[in-house]
Amino acid sequence: MLVFTPTAIEVVRTITSAEGVPEGAGLRIAATTDGGQPGALEMSITPGPEEDDQVLAGEGTHVFLDPLAAVYLDDKVLDAEVTDDGQVAFALGEQQDQAPDPQA
């Protein structure tokens, strides 16, 4: 399941609770396709999930993943950064296995 860093949680909470954004709105992540092949991920603020979206909620945030994005992001970590001029940049990383390596 997609994991969020504390910074990403705070950024999502901030942008989805901005003035003019409806109550219960969330960040929706959708996968695009290019000729049937996985393409890029698109993010948008939406008033709610679409019918087949996976809903991740907690700590005052709502994130909606379309089915293709949910599969792709299953083992990822979402981080965020806010630049000095207020621009938001999201970054994906791989989840680190917390179990000790028996080969070590």
NUPA-479730 format. One record per atom (N, C-alpha, C): x, y negated, z negated; atom name; residue in three letters. Coordinates in Angstrom, 3 decimals. Example, Ala and Ser with C-alpha at 12.3 -4.5 7.8 and 13.67 -1.06 7.14 Angstrom:
BEGIN
BAFI 13.190 5.690 -7.800 N ALA
BAFI 12.300 4.500 -7.800 CA ALA
BAFI 13.200 3.300 -7.800 C ALA
BAFI 12.850 2.250 -7.080 N SER
BAFI 13.670 1.060 -7.140 CA SER
BAFI 12.900 -0.030 -7.870 C SER
***
This chain:
BEGIN
BAFI 0.854 1.172 0.000 N MET
BAFI 0.000 0.000 0.000 CA MET
BAFI 0.903 -1.240 0.000 C MET
BAFI 0.494 -2.253 0.699 N LEU
BAFI 1.217 -3.516 0.750 CA LEU
BAFI 1.374 -4.073 -0.663 C LEU
BAFI 2.585 -4.514 -0.974 N VAL
BAFI 2.905 -5.091 -2.277 CA VAL
BAFI 3.239 -6.564 -2.063 C VAL
BAFI 2.877 -7.395 -3.028 N PHE
BAFI 3.127 -8.833 -2.950 CA PHE
BAFI 4.139 -9.252 -4.002 C PHE
BAFI 5.037 -10.142 -3.634 N THR
BAFI 5.927 -10.726 -4.629 CA THR
BAFI 5.129 -11.773 -5.410 C THR
BAFI 5.597 -12.150 -6.596 N PRO
BAFI 4.895 -13.202 -7.346 CA PRO
BAFI 4.767 -14.504 -6.541 C PRO
BAFI 5.783 -14.825 -5.760 N THR
BAFI 5.723 -16.036 -4.935 CA THR
BAFI 4.626 -15.921 -3.890 C THR
BAFI 4.514 -14.770 -3.250 N ALA
BAFI 3.472 -14.574 -2.237 CA ALA
BAFI 2.087 -14.670 -2.866 C ALA
BAFI 1.917 -14.112 -4.047 N ILE
BAFI 0.621 -14.195 -4.737 CA ILE
BAFI 0.267 -15.654 -4.985 C ILE
BAFI 1.222 -16.427 -5.468 N GLU
BAFI 0.965 -17.842 -5.762 CA GLU
BAFI 0.634 -18.621 -4.492 C GLU
BAFI 1.347 -18.354 -3.405 N VAL
BAFI 1.090 -19.060 -2.146 CA VAL
BAFI -0.298 -18.704 -1.610 C VAL
BAFI -0.641 -17.423 -1.605 N VAL
BAFI -1.968 -17.015 -1.120 CA VAL
BAFI -3.047 -17.646 -1.981 C VAL
BAFI -2.865 -17.626 -3.286 N ARG
BAFI -3.856 -18.225 -4.197 CA ARG
BAFI -4.000 -19.720 -3.915 C ARG
BAFI -2.894 -20.397 -3.680 N THR
BAFI -2.931 -21.842 -3.419 CA THR
BAFI -3.651 -22.156 -2.112 C THR
BAFI -3.320 -21.440 -1.037 N ILE
BAFI -3.926 -21.788 0.250 CA ILE
BAFI -5.381 -21.354 0.351 C ILE
BAFI -5.773 -20.324 -0.384 N THR
BAFI -7.167 -19.884 -0.306 CA THR
BAFI -8.068 -20.619 -1.296 C THR
BAFI -7.465 -21.419 -2.166 N SER
BAFI -8.282 -22.193 -3.094 CA SER
BAFI -8.208 -23.690 -2.788 C SER
BAFI -7.678 -24.028 -1.627 N ALA
BAFI -7.577 -25.436 -1.231 CA ALA
BAFI -8.961 -26.031 -1.022 C ALA
BAFI -9.029 -27.342 -1.100 N GLU
BAFI -10.284 -28.052 -0.897 CA GLU
BAFI -10.845 -27.715 0.488 C GLU
BAFI -12.132 -27.422 0.536 N GLY
BAFI -12.796 -27.109 1.798 CA GLY
BAFI -12.793 -25.639 2.168 C GLY
BAFI -12.039 -24.815 1.434 N VAL
BAFI -12.019 -23.375 1.691 CA VAL
BAFI -13.130 -22.737 0.865 C VAL
BAFI -14.002 -21.928 1.482 N PRO
BAFI -15.133 -21.352 0.744 CA PRO
BAFI -14.693 -20.429 -0.396 C PRO
BAFI -15.510 -20.374 -1.429 N GLU
BAFI -15.282 -19.465 -2.551 CA GLU
BAFI -15.211 -18.037 -2.030 C GLU
BAFI -14.234 -17.265 -2.490 N GLY
BAFI -14.095 -15.877 -2.061 CA GLY
BAFI -13.335 -15.699 -0.765 C GLY
BAFI -12.856 -16.801 -0.196 N ALA
BAFI -12.085 -16.714 1.043 CA ALA
BAFI -10.767 -15.998 0.767 C ALA
BAFI -10.164 -15.499 1.825 N GLY
BAFI -8.908 -14.798 1.663 CA GLY
BAFI -8.020 -14.922 2.873 C GLY
BAFI -6.829 -14.412 2.711 N LEU
BAFI -5.870 -14.349 3.802 CA LEU
BAFI -6.125 -13.066 4.568 C LEU
BAFI -6.390 -13.181 5.870 N ARG
BAFI -6.624 -11.989 6.695 CA ARG
BAFI -5.408 -11.762 7.559 C ARG
BAFI -4.922 -10.531 7.538 N ILE
BAFI -3.793 -10.136 8.369 CA ILE
BAFI -4.309 -9.124 9.373 C ILE
BAFI -4.118 -9.439 10.653 N ALA
BAFI -4.607 -8.575 11.724 CA ALA
BAFI -3.466 -8.273 12.684 C ALA
BAFI -3.440 -7.057 13.178 N ALA
BAFI -2.450 -6.655 14.170 CA ALA
BAFI -2.987 -6.937 15.559 C ALA
BAFI -2.141 -7.492 16.388 N THR
BAFI -2.508 -7.691 17.783 CA THR
BAFI -1.991 -6.497 18.571 C THR
BAFI -2.556 -6.266 19.710 N THR
BAFI -2.060 -5.195 20.577 CA THR
BAFI -1.750 -5.777 21.943 C THR
BAFI -0.761 -5.203 22.564 N ASP
BAFI -0.347 -5.623 23.891 CA ASP
BAFI -0.347 -4.376 24.768 C ASP
BAFI -1.395 -4.209 25.542 N GLY
BAFI -1.486 -3.028 26.394 CA GLY
BAFI -1.568 -1.734 25.608 C GLY
BAFI -2.220 -1.790 24.444 N GLY
BAFI -2.363 -0.591 23.626 CA GLY
BAFI -1.211 -0.358 22.674 C GLY
BAFI -0.137 -1.144 22.806 N GLN
BAFI 1.017 -1.018 21.922 CA GLN
BAFI 0.906 -2.028 20.791 C GLN
BAFI 1.411 -1.675 19.597 N PRO
BAFI 1.381 -2.630 18.506 CA PRO
BAFI 2.122 -3.898 18.903 C PRO
BAFI 1.567 -5.012 18.524 N GLY
BAFI 2.184 -6.293 18.826 CA GLY
BAFI 2.591 -6.996 17.562 C GLY
BAFI 2.177 -8.212 17.416 N ALA
BAFI 2.524 -9.041 16.265 CA ALA
BAFI 1.413 -8.993 15.224 C ALA
BAFI 1.691 -9.582 14.082 N LEU
BAFI 0.681 -9.749 13.048 CA LEU
BAFI 0.223 -11.199 13.064 C LEU
BAFI -1.069 -11.395 12.919 N GLU
BAFI -1.640 -12.735 12.843 CA GLU
BAFI -2.244 -12.926 11.471 C GLU
BAFI -2.030 -14.108 10.897 N MET
BAFI -2.597 -14.438 9.593 CA MET
BAFI -3.564 -15.596 9.762 C MET
BAFI -4.671 -15.514 9.030 N SER
BAFI -5.638 -16.609 9.050 CA SER
BAFI -6.390 -16.617 7.725 C SER
BAFI -6.941 -17.762 7.400 N ILE
BAFI -7.801 -17.875 6.223 CA ILE
BAFI -9.223 -17.643 6.704 C ILE
BAFI -9.901 -16.678 6.112 N THR
BAFI -11.268 -16.352 6.511 CA THR
BAFI -12.177 -16.351 5.292 C THR
BAFI -13.472 -16.594 5.515 N PRO
BAFI -14.399 -16.637 4.381 CA PRO
BAFI -14.625 -15.275 3.730 C PRO
BAFI -14.287 -14.197 4.428 N GLY
BAFI -14.471 -12.856 3.872 CA GLY
BAFI -13.906 -11.824 4.815 C GLY
BAFI -13.906 -10.567 4.390 N PRO
BAFI -13.349 -9.507 5.236 CA PRO
BAFI -14.289 -9.157 6.385 C PRO
BAFI -13.706 -8.599 7.436 N GLU
BAFI -14.517 -8.031 8.500 CA GLU
BAFI -14.908 -6.616 8.081 C GLU
BAFI -15.801 -6.011 8.824 N GLU
BAFI -16.427 -4.745 8.422 CA GLU
BAFI -15.427 -3.644 8.046 C GLU
BAFI -14.378 -3.427 8.827 N ASP
BAFI -13.453 -2.316 8.570 CA ASP
BAFI -12.193 -2.727 7.821 C ASP
BAFI -12.131 -3.952 7.337 N ASP
BAFI -10.931 -4.430 6.659 CA ASP
BAFI -10.704 -3.725 5.333 C ASP
BAFI -9.436 -3.524 5.018 N GLN
BAFI -9.047 -3.077 3.689 CA GLN
BAFI -8.933 -4.352 2.846 C GLN
BAFI -9.513 -4.343 1.654 N VAL
BAFI -9.522 -5.526 0.796 CA VAL
BAFI -8.567 -5.305 -0.366 C VAL
BAFI -7.627 -6.234 -0.501 N LEU
BAFI -6.708 -6.230 -1.632 CA LEU
BAFI -7.031 -7.470 -2.457 C LEU
BAFI -7.386 -7.269 -3.699 N ALA
BAFI -7.758 -8.392 -4.548 CA ALA
BAFI -7.104 -8.230 -5.908 C ALA
BAFI -6.724 -9.332 -6.455 N GLY
BAFI -6.142 -9.327 -7.788 CA GLY
BAFI -5.392 -10.611 -8.039 C GLY
BAFI -5.285 -10.971 -9.286 N GLU
BAFI -4.574 -12.171 -9.710 CA GLU
BAFI -5.074 -13.419 -8.989 C GLU
BAFI -6.389 -13.455 -8.719 N GLY
BAFI -6.983 -14.624 -8.098 CA GLY
BAFI -6.789 -14.709 -6.591 C GLY
BAFI -6.370 -13.619 -5.976 N THR
BAFI -6.154 -13.629 -4.525 CA THR
BAFI -7.029 -12.595 -3.843 C THR
BAFI -7.311 -12.862 -2.565 N HIS
BAFI -7.997 -11.909 -1.707 CA HIS
BAFI -7.205 -11.814 -0.413 C HIS
BAFI -6.841 -10.593 -0.041 N VAL
BAFI -6.152 -10.362 1.229 CA VAL
BAFI -6.929 -9.278 1.953 C VAL
BAFI -7.209 -9.542 3.233 N PHE
BAFI -7.979 -8.617 4.060 CA PHE
BAFI -7.069 -8.105 5.174 C PHE
BAFI -6.946 -6.790 5.292 N LEU
BAFI -6.092 -6.182 6.309 CA LEU
BAFI -6.948 -5.439 7.316 C LEU
BAFI -6.775 -5.759 8.599 N ASP
BAFI -7.496 -4.965 9.588 CA ASP
BAFI -6.874 -3.566 9.593 C ASP
BAFI -7.571 -2.557 10.123 N PRO
BAFI -7.083 -1.181 10.024 CA PRO
BAFI -5.675 -0.966 10.577 C PRO
BAFI -5.328 -1.571 11.714 N LEU
BAFI -3.983 -1.400 12.272 CA LEU
BAFI -2.929 -2.060 11.386 C LEU
BAFI -3.237 -3.243 10.893 N ALA
BAFI -2.297 -3.934 10.015 CA ALA
BAFI -2.108 -3.155 8.713 C ALA
BAFI -3.175 -2.582 8.187 N ALA
BAFI -3.091 -1.822 6.936 CA ALA
BAFI -2.134 -0.643 7.083 C ALA
BAFI -2.196 0.039 8.216 N VAL
BAFI -1.296 1.177 8.454 CA VAL
BAFI 0.150 0.690 8.548 C VAL
BAFI 0.371 -0.354 9.327 N TYR
BAFI 1.728 -0.870 9.509 CA TYR
BAFI 2.322 -1.394 8.204 C TYR
BAFI 1.500 -2.057 7.386 N LEU
BAFI 1.985 -2.712 6.172 CA LEU
BAFI 1.997 -1.802 4.947 C LEU
BAFI 1.616 -0.546 5.111 N ASP
BAFI 1.462 0.362 3.983 CA ASP
BAFI 2.708 0.448 3.101 C ASP
BAFI 3.908 0.377 3.669 N ASP
BAFI 5.134 0.516 2.890 CA ASP
BAFI 5.949 -0.777 2.843 C ASP
BAFI 5.261 -1.917 2.985 N LYS
BAFI 5.948 -3.201 3.059 CA LYS
BAFI 5.712 -4.057 1.812 C LYS
BAFI 6.583 -5.061 1.662 N VAL
BAFI 6.469 -6.075 0.618 CA VAL
BAFI 6.304 -7.417 1.322 C VAL
BAFI 5.295 -8.186 0.922 N LEU
BAFI 5.070 -9.510 1.483 CA LEU
BAFI 5.639 -10.548 0.527 C LEU
BAFI 6.529 -11.384 1.049 N ASP
BAFI 7.100 -12.473 0.274 CA ASP
BAFI 6.734 -13.777 0.970 C ASP
BAFI 6.897 -14.876 0.282 N ALA
BAFI 6.573 -16.183 0.850 CA ALA
BAFI 7.562 -17.213 0.346 C ALA
BAFI 7.690 -18.251 1.150 N GLU
BAFI 8.557 -19.362 0.791 CA GLU
BAFI 7.852 -20.643 1.222 C GLU
BAFI 7.953 -21.663 0.398 N VAL
BAFI 7.412 -22.972 0.740 CA VAL
BAFI 8.606 -23.902 0.923 C VAL
BAFI 8.710 -24.490 2.111 N THR
BAFI 9.825 -25.378 2.401 CA THR
BAFI 9.631 -26.721 1.713 C THR
BAFI 10.667 -27.535 1.727 N ASP
BAFI 10.602 -28.852 1.091 CA ASP
BAFI 9.508 -29.727 1.686 C ASP
BAFI 9.185 -29.506 2.979 N ASP
BAFI 8.134 -30.322 3.606 CA ASP
BAFI 6.756 -29.672 3.508 C ASP
BAFI 6.624 -28.609 2.686 N GLY
BAFI 5.325 -28.009 2.420 CA GLY
BAFI 4.895 -26.917 3.380 C GLY
BAFI 5.747 -26.547 4.317 N GLN
BAFI 5.412 -25.469 5.250 CA GLN
BAFI 5.582 -24.114 4.564 C GLN
BAFI 4.687 -23.181 4.878 N VAL
BAFI 4.730 -21.851 4.290 CA VAL
BAFI 5.299 -20.874 5.312 C VAL
BAFI 6.227 -20.051 4.849 N ALA
BAFI 6.782 -18.991 5.689 CA ALA
BAFI 6.638 -17.672 4.943 C ALA
BAFI 6.034 -16.700 5.608 N PHE
BAFI 5.904 -15.369 5.018 CA PHE
BAFI 6.976 -14.462 5.612 C PHE
BAFI 7.428 -13.494 4.809 N ALA
BAFI 8.430 -12.537 5.270 CA ALA
BAFI 8.039 -11.148 4.782 C ALA
BAFI 8.302 -10.152 5.606 N LEU
BAFI 8.043 -8.758 5.242 CA LEU
BAFI 9.356 -8.042 4.972 C LEU
BAFI 9.325 -7.195 3.968 N GLY
BAFI 10.473 -6.358 3.663 CA GLY
BAFI 9.996 -4.949 3.385 C GLY
BAFI 10.926 -4.043 3.306 N GLU
BAFI 10.613 -2.648 2.988 CA GLU
BAFI 10.516 -2.491 1.472 C GLU
BAFI 9.584 -1.671 1.024 N GLN
BAFI 9.499 -1.352 -0.395 CA GLN
BAFI 10.694 -0.484 -0.749 C GLN
BAFI 11.251 -0.745 -1.904 N GLN
BAFI 12.383 0.038 -2.380 CA GLN
BAFI 11.876 1.220 -3.185 C GLN
BAFI 12.406 2.396 -2.910 N ASP
BAFI 12.034 3.592 -3.643 CA ASP
BAFI 12.574 3.468 -5.065 C ASP
BAFI 11.686 3.572 -6.047 N GLN
BAFI 12.077 3.388 -7.448 CA GLN
BAFI 12.601 4.681 -8.079 C GLN
BAFI 12.441 5.813 -7.410 N ALA
BAFI 12.907 7.081 -7.974 CA ALA
BAFI 14.410 7.202 -7.784 C ALA
BAFI 15.130 7.717 -8.760 N PRO
BAFI 16.571 7.888 -8.603 CA PRO
BAFI 16.856 8.910 -7.515 C PRO
BAFI 17.943 8.691 -6.812 N ASP
BAFI 18.364 9.589 -5.731 CA ASP
BAFI 19.015 10.827 -6.333 C ASP
BAFI 18.430 12.023 -6.112 N PRO
BAFI 19.014 13.228 -6.709 CA PRO
BAFI 20.386 13.548 -6.125 C PRO
BAFI 20.739 12.979 -4.987 N GLN
BAFI 22.032 13.212 -4.369 CA GLN
BAFI 23.130 12.355 -5.008 C GLN
BAFI 22.745 11.353 -5.788 N ALA
BAFI 23.733 10.405 -6.338 CA ALA
BAFI 24.530 11.025 -7.455 C ALA
***
